[in-house]
Structures are given as structure tokens and as C-alpha cells.
């Protein structure tokens, strides 16, 4: 649409099939690091010189969430170059900052497009954008809008309230991050399965069948660990202990109890080793889930890691020894 | 978010009430609602809920709040432990 600063592209406010496919791919972790839109100024609906300006990141998942939330509104959308990273992470890493916002304001000629001098920033960008700097660098005053884009319409109508200001971590939000945990977790899992294949070579009876059945036990333990740590853990998080590694280990131990049902003929040391590996893997995945939560602090995570990692390493070693011992006990079972 | 808590007594958050000018930006930006304005000054209501995102300290006009900000993510911390691999990405 034409404005005093040239033609501004108008964005759709409902997802196309292409947008939906892209969202699925990003949620699966397939191309989430290059899922980018061009920074700049966009029109949502038919905004005029008095319409509010909403600032967001150029991660397409973020951009889509914001424009779809604004369906039916007349708003300017200022997309800042955050290198395709969401608002909160980009703020934490310094790619979403006051200088970047000012740069987009200047580049787009925003002061000629709107008559007011106010930008609505996402609240979670406050760890990167120093609001006080913006007035000095680009003449616009920054106000912090809601945490969630879905609250933007309510915010534009009624202003802010306490519920819009607090982060949440609902069952739905926790379930959303499961696919990406599973997909990104695959490489180390394949490594573990390869190591298990090598370990399965050691044992009583060097036939292909014996090696295969030993490997199946180790693979079963690995898959169970992945399931407990990357699927059950996020879902059950509110009811688990504070320490992520403990919760993960507990779920892994519970899951390991199922292994003898799948492998009734496996020797007990191999089952114990595989079960211990289930707990270790689940605990490690739980510890890694700290990166997906909106409430763990770096100090807390580092302290927990310093305590947990030596224990996990020792348990991994013990699991390996038990599993190989199981291979040699296999002949009598 | 009251039901979600990680380890206690780890946060690097400090607050110097004498420096506070009562602008309320900390109370605005905190995603865990730790600060509130009371009698023209900010108060720390719930220090243990701090996740060290750094929004309050960055936006405080008088540096009354300090915190060592960072990413509370195991992968990221491992990367910072490894030599020569500082400042890498995770989320």
C-alpha cells in the first residue's frame, strides 16, 4: 500500500498451506535456523498515520504468530533483523537490541509513515532492548506490550494487565516442544545405537542372531530413555522434582521396569545395564530440557550440571560394564 | 508460574534500593513478576523466581539492579565450557 515513505507490503492475516507446512518444519527442527523473513515495515489491514506500531523479530514462526494474532486489525508491523531468532532468545544473545530497532525505524522511514512516536515492543524483548535508549537513538518512545502475541488484540483494546505480563508453560506449550526435542536428539541417539552395536559383538555366542538379540535389548533401553526423557518429561514437568536430572532419572527408572516384559529371555545383567542406560539418557534429556523452559536460570542449570554430570558419567560406565557382562552371561540363560 | 521452581539460592540478582528512582520499568519487564512498586520504590517480591534473563537490569535507568544474564540451557553451558567455542548458538 502507498505511504509517505513509499509502498509498504501488506501481509496476510490467515495462514496459507505454505505457512502451515513451514510451521510444521520449524517445529520439527528441520530448518528452524534459516526460517527467516525480510526485516522491514509491513501493513496489517489498512493502517493509517495514527495506527499503532508493533515491533517483532524476523523469525518466520514469530512473524506469523504476530500477524495472525492481529487478524482484523489495522496495525503497522516493524520487523527487526534478529538473524531469524525469536524475540526472547535474540534479546538474550544481543541480536535484538535498541540499535537494531532504531536501524529499522530509520531504514523504513517510519517517522514519515506515522504521526505518533510510539513503538510497542514485545515484553520478552526487554532482555535485549533497553527502552530508554530508543528515544535517544530514533526519537520513538518504547512501551512494552504483552508477553504473548495472542494477547495483542486485548492489549490494543484495553491496555495491559498482570496476566499478559507473566510467562506461562502450559501443557500445550510443553507438548509443542516435544517434536523438536526428538528430532534434534536423533544424532546422539544414532551414536548410542552404534556403540550398542559394537558392544553387542562381545558376548557368549558370536552368531548373528545372538549379536542381534543383544543389540535389541540395548536399542530398547535407548528408545525407552528417549521416550521418558523427551516425551514424558515435558508432559509431566509440573509434578517432577525441582532438579531436572532427578526427575529425568526417576522417569527413566520407571520406564526401565517395562524392559523385562519386552525381552523376557535376556540375561539380567544386560537388562540391568540397558535399564540403567535408560535412566541415564532420560536424566540427560531432562537436564537438556532446561533450555526449553521459561524459568531456569543459567546459574541454576550450571550448578545442577556440575553435580549431575559426574554421576551420569559413572552410571553410563556401570551400564556398559553390566551390559557386556550380560553378553557373557547370555549363554546360560 | 508459581509451581515451576528450579534450584534455590543460585540467582545473581542484586538490588540496591537506595539507587531506585521508582520508574517501575523492572516491574514492567520481569516475565516472572518479581518486582513491584511500593511507596515509590521497587521491591523484590520473589527473588527465588528469578531466571536471570537480565531484562530488569538492562532497563533500569540507575543501575540499581544487577544480574549476570545468560541462557539457562544445558547445551549452551557445555559449549561455553569447551575451549575456543565461546558464544555459540542453541535456541
Interface residues (C-beta under 8 A of the other chain):
Chain A: X33 X85 X86 X88 X89 X91 X92 X93 X123 X124 X126 X127 X128 X129 X130 X131 X132 X144 X147 X162 X165 X166 X167 X168 X169 X237 X238 X242 X243 X244 X287 X288 X290 X291 X292 X293 X294 X295 X296 X297 X298 X299 X300 X301 X302 X303 X304 X305
Chain B: X1 X3 X4 X5 X6 X7 X10 X11 X12 X25 X28 X29 X30 X31 X32 X33 X49 X50 X51 X52 X53 X54 X55 X58 X59 X61 X68 X69 X70 X71 X72 X73 X74 X75 X76 X77 X78 X89 X90 X91
